[in-house]
Each structure stands twice: as structure tokens, then as C-alpha cells.
Amino acid sequence: MTTPAIELRDLSVVFNGEAGRVQALSNINLTIDPGEFVVLIGPSGQGKSTLLNVIAGLLKPTEGEILAHGEAVSGPSRERAMVFQEDTVFPWMRVGANVDWALKLRGVAPDERKALTARYLEEVGLSHTAGAWPRELSGGMRKRVSLATAFAADPEVLLMDEPFGPLDFVTRSTLHSIVIRLWSEERKTIVFVTHDVDETLLLADRVLVIRHGEIVDDLRLDFARPRTDDLRADPDAIAMRRRLLDQLGVVDPARAALAR
Amino acid sequence: MTTPDLTSPLRRRRLARTAPSPFTTRVRTVTTVRSLVIGFTTLLVVWQLASMVVARTFAVPEQVLPSIPDILGEFKGLSDYWKGGLGLKAVQDGGDQTYRGAVLALAYGAWTTTLRMLAGFTLACIVGIALGIVIGLSARLRRLSLGPLALLAALPLLAMLPLFSFWFGATTKAAIWFVFYGTVVTVVRATVNAVDNVPRRYTDQARTLGATRLQLFRRVLLPAILPELRAGLTLALTFAWSMVLGAELLGVQGGLGAMMSQAIEFSALGRMVFISGVFIILAAASVTAFSRLTGRLLRWMA
């Protein structure tokens, strides 16, 4: 039996904010296998990002424990690199230097870094921007730099927190295919947070629905890969989409009328 | 996917304009040579016009607002402040008033004042930035230091000067420590705020990439605080000039301020104008130089 990539045991997070005690996560038990593409989906503000931050080691749980490849997590680590929702490309480093720094932190020898930086930038289609400042790039391009940086860190688990939220449809599609390609090439475990059902159907092996700080549903998606936009017409996918939308609390007025 | 041509300067500038800055503070205090010339010329013209008006209204106009030619005529008198040396006898030892003496006196005064200012300011930067980072990184220290810092900032600086003369005498040492005292609080506060304003997402990103504390400090914190720090240091620099001049005006020997104090004693308005002129040029040039120097470090923002 293989060691799970991530294991959460009886995990709870309580925030003591100005609005009083907020139970962000309660009693989460979860095992993620190596190589799995797990999507955490749920309405906003109900614990998805908190869960991801706990796995990253950026947030200490109030109770319970986190194991990454069998070892207790006590803080952030390169083995759990993260692509954030916000723009985290360092504006004071040129694009190439951003990727290069991740390689340096990973301990890659200086003479190997140049070729690797070029390779990761090429993977995301940004070879020509190595010498540019991040401000010279569009938001979508900076997101690709973040992806290249995260993969350059070569983590065992890659955490992605609504990474493509504010981007347009075309840019998102491009980024989805880049993620899927890198994931299948490098066999990483990916934990991906989103509130987008279509994104989930396209990416996930396994979907965890999170509501009110709890995992309320754990589903497997066995649709064949590579998945394309045609998935939208697949009856199983439509049923799954319906189920997820229900879980998210989306009420279709027409359907509601039929049910009555 | 279209790939923008990043080699075209026009395209680059357009992209730069549309890309949002992650920082709220952007420094745009670059003083150009042209703006200096325009400002200086305007000042001269307004002065001359005003002196012409004054000449018609007052009995002794040269003691209120002398005309530009009158002021120029007083330049030689500045050689009174040359203490002798470089083959030129001091006026007080029986030497003649010369243009060379005047230039030497001004240059030496400017040199003395600049060195004192730079010594105090540099010291304030080193101590202030270090202290500011330490305070800024700890929420508890930040809360604790809030009161003392506000108190220090509220003290009337010039009123503290006698204390410094008492401690160090009317010496260069007193001037340097006074400049230090007058600027260090500004530097500390600017640094604390800058550290506090570093977006959390950058430190989080660095930590998930496996950065150590030292790496986080050098490659993330330092560059991230630079834009805001630069604005604070520019402000402190102008304070430093006021402090050094104040110290020299109020007793510390030597430098432009001491020359100014003697000129005031003898109501030598023309001499005062020259001394102020040199002072203003020095202060403006120092801000420009500082801006150029730090501008290189902030190319990523431009």
C-alpha cells in the first residue's frame, strides 16, 4: 500500500475574529493518493481556501493533524508549492528570475538553472518573456509565470487556490490544458480549489464538495482524458454537472417549476 | 495565443501603463534640471520686480529688498568669511575682499554643511531602517513603539538644539547628532509602515517555494519595502538639510548656517541671499541625486 500524498485527521479550524468565533472547518478526515487530481468545490466563504492553506502549512489547524507523505506538516514547504488566487509573481524580479529563484530554492546547481528556466517557460509558452518585467505582461501571462514557477519548484503536491478565477474564457482554457499536460507529464498530486462546475468536470479525478466547513460529498469522475469541451454533451457529465450545481445551491427556476 | 512584441518601446510603455502596481505608494519626485532652471529664473524675475516696487515706496529700500544688481555687488563681501589659507589671507587678518575669497568661503561652508548633513542622515538611515524592520516585523513591537514614536515626532525639534550643544558643545559632533535625531524618527516610521504594507501574498508565495528566513528577507522583504522607503527617505533628506542649517544658525561653528548667522547679525541681505542660494541648490541637487540613485533599484516599477 502506498503512503497517501496528503492525510488529514480530525481537522478543525476556528477563527477568533472581530465577529466572534467562526468555525471555518470542522472534523475533516481526508486521504489523497499520490497522482490524484482532486478538486475542492463549494460556495465561497465556506472553507475551501482555508483547507488549502492548512494543507500548505500556511495556517495552523486548531485541532487535528496533517500528514504529507506520512510526515507531520508543521509549516510551508517546497513539497507543497501553491499557485495563489492573487498575482504572486514578484514584480522586482524579471520573469526568468522568478522561475530561476524557485529552482535555486529547490537546490538546482547554477549551471543547470538556465536551461531549466527556459524549459519551464517554454512549457507555458512564455519563452520570449524571460527578460521582461512582470508588469509588462498581461494578467493571464503572469498566471502562466506562476504556473511555471510552481512546477519549477517540483513539489510532490501542487496546491491551486482558484488560480484562474478572474481570467477570461479563452485564457482559462489555455491554462487548463497547460495544467493537465504538466500534471500528466510530471505525475504530481494536485489539489485544486474552484467554485466553477465546468472547470471541475474538465480537471478532476475526484471532487470534494465543501459546505459549511465540512466535506459533504466525495465523488469520482471517470470521464476519459483528454477531456474536451464536448464533455458538456455527455449524459453522465450532464448528470454530474446537475448534481454539483445542486450541491452548490444553484436553483434553476425552470427546473424548480417542473418539480412543482 | 497572441504574443506581444516586448521589444517595441511603445508597446512596453503601454503595457506598463495598464499593468496595475501592487503598491499604493508610487514615488514621482524626480526633480529635473529644466524645472530647476525655470524655478530659479522665475524667482529672480519676481524678486527684481518686487524690489522695483519697494524702491518707490520705502525710504531705505536696500535694507528691505535690494535689487538684483545690488545683491550681485555684495558677493565680494562673502570673502569676509574666509578663514585664510590656500595662499589667501583672511580679511580679518588684514587681507583684501576678493572674489576668490568669496568663492572659497562659500565652497568651504557648503562642504562643511554637506558633510555634517550626510553623516547625520546616513547614520539615521542605517539605524532607522534596521530598527524599522525589526519593529515592523513584530506586531507586538509595532504596538509598543507607536506611542514613543509619535511622542518623539511631536517634540519641537529646534527647541531641542540647546540640549545637543550642552552635550556636545558647539561642534560638528553636535550638528551630526542633531541631524540624526531630527531624521531618524521619520526613517523608522517610514520603514515600519513599508514593512507592514508588504502584501502577505508575496511572503506566502516565497514560503511555499521553500525560502529560508534570510532568503525571504533578502529577495522579498527588502525589494518589497523599497518604493515606500524611498518616499520616506526623500522626506527625511529634506529634513536633514533643515536640521543641519538650524544647528549652524543656532551656534554650531562653521558651515553655511554659521555664515548666515553672521550675515543676519550685520543685516547683510545680499550675503544672505547668496548663502541661501547655495543652500537651496545643494538641497535640490541632493534630492535629485538620491532619486537617480534609488531609481536604478526601482526599475521594475517604472
Contacts between the chains, C-beta under 8 A, distances in Angstrom:
chain1	res1	chain2	res2	distance
A	56	B	208	5.7
A	57	B	208	7.9
A	58	B	204	5.7
A	58	B	207	7.0
A	58	B	208	7.1
A	75	B	207	7.6
A	76	B	204	7.6
A	76	B	207	4.0
A	76	B	208	4.8
A	76	B	210	7.7
A	77	B	208	7.5
A	77	B	210	6.2
A	78	B	208	7.4
A	78	B	209	6.0
A	78	B	210	3.1
A	80	B	208	6.6
A	81	B	208	5.3
A	81	B	209	6.2
A	82	B	204	7.5
A	82	B	205	7.3
A	82	B	208	4.4
A	84	B	201	5.7
A	84	B	204	6.9
A	84	B	205	6.4
A	86	B	199	7.8
A	86	B	201	4.7
A	87	B	22	7.3
A	87	B	201	7.8
A	88	B	201	5.0
A	88	B	202	6.3
A	88	B	204	7.4
A	88	B	205	3.9
A	90	B	202	6.4
A	90	B	205	7.6
A	90	B	219	7.7
A	90	B	220	7.0
A	90	B	223	7.6
A	91	B	21	7.9
A	91	B	22	6.2
A	91	B	300	5.5
A	91	B	301	7.3
A	92	B	223	3.9
A	92	B	224	7.2
A	92	B	226	7.7
A	92	B	300	4.6
A	93	B	219	7.6
A	93	B	300	7.7
A	94	B	300	7.9
A	101	B	209	7.2
A	101	B	219	6.6
A	102	B	209	5.2
A	105	B	209	5.0
A	105	B	210	4.6
A	105	B	211	5.7
A	105	B	215	6.9
A	106	B	210	6.9
A	125	B	1	6.3
A	125	B	3	7.8
A	128	B	3	6.1
A	128	B	6	6.9
A	129	B	6	6.3
A	131	B	6	8.0
A	132	B	6	5.1
A	133	B	299	7.7
A	133	B	300	5.1
A	134	B	19	7.8
A	134	B	300	7.7
A	135	B	15	7.2
A	135	B	16	5.8
A	135	B	19	4.0
A	135	B	21	7.5
A	135	B	300	7.1
A	135	B	301	7.5
A	136	B	6	6.0
A	136	B	12	5.8
A	136	B	15	4.7
A	136	B	16	6.5
A	136	B	19	7.0
A	137	B	15	7.4
A	137	B	19	7.5
A	138	B	4	7.7
A	138	B	15	7.8
A	149	B	209	7.3
A	153	B	208	7.9
A	153	B	209	5.2
A	153	B	210	7.0
A	159	B	208	7.7
A	174	B	1	5.9
